[in-house]
Amino acid sequence: MEFHPNKCNVLTISRKQNPLRHQYTLHGHILEAVTRAKYLGCLLTSDMRWNDHISSICGKANKTLGFLRRNLNISSIKVKENAYKSLVRPLVEYASSVWDPYQQKDIYRLEMIQRRAARYVSNRFGNRSSVDNMLNHLNWRSLEQRRKDARLTLLYKIVNDKVCIEKSGRLITPSRRTRHTQQHSFQITSCSSDYRKFSFFPRTIREWNSLPPDIVTLETSDAFKAQVSLLH
């Protein structure tokens, strides 16, 4: 298989003001340098921030939710709930372990999609209607909580060799503490910036270390995920 040069780009990922750049060629064609590119469904940018990706998925999710409101205007709560969970929520949860935001403005943008969906499913659009009550009645956990569960579950799979992600000692190192409650903990990496502090491994390891020992030692990922979801 050969790659077509017109379908290939060069994306330099760096947070330096003047990063090193090099001109690449493929089959005699100079590849175009870009500042953002889509890869496996995620929008990557040169500074590895996720603002553009979150804006993109929020736009798609809101459009899909609007489509449902216009074309699935029925009274059945169950049918509308299934439509939301099948067509809208996957858009804002795909690969969320990678891009899970830590800034409140991005968390709020994502939660607003589910709050609009709760109004649609409950068919309650009045200003005095409590969306929090709707969410509780529907038994919908926040998207932020669901993303946290997804990250912890992925870390569980990495630790237990259930996914093809290498347990690099640089990223996952057993804690030096010897107390029984800490024997399944990992060292917390020191971070000089929020960008690094809230990336997957440092952020999720901090949360992992606070889990009860009887949860982190469960034998299956399904059992782990079920127990983690009960902690919120």
QUIHU-V749186 format. One record per helix or strand. SS is the DSSP state (alpha for helix, beta for strand). FROM is the first residue (numbers start at 1). LEN is the number of residues. Records with the same first field share a line. If there is no record, write none. Layout:
SS = FROM-LEN / FROM-LEN
//
This chain:
alpha = 5-3 / 51-21 / 77-16 / 96-4 / 104-19 / 131-8 / 143-17 / 180-3 / 194-4 / 200-10 / 213-4 / 221-9
beta = 9-3 / 25-2 / 29-2 / 32-3 / 36-4 / 42-4 / 174-1 / 186-1
//
